[in-house]
Amino acid sequence: MAEALVDRPDAELFRAVETDLRDAAHDLATAAQQVAADGRKKGAIPDPASSVPTANPTPASTPTARAAF
């Protein structure tokens, strides 16, 4: 982009160069959005999630001991 601005005469800076730079910026933004969208597509997870072992059963409750007074 900088080279395009440096290489053009002053009379052309706000005409063709402006539209060329805008088009280049739009193309860059489109490419970046496409890469991001490709990364979020459904089924993009490489491996299925691992299963979690089941929890141990809850122990039976017992009455609490009486405190000695």
Summary of the structure (lengths in Angstrom):
residues: 69
radius of gyration: 32.7
end to end distance: 86.5
largest distance: 99.8
contacts: 85
relative contact order: 0.07
helix: 48%
strand: 0%
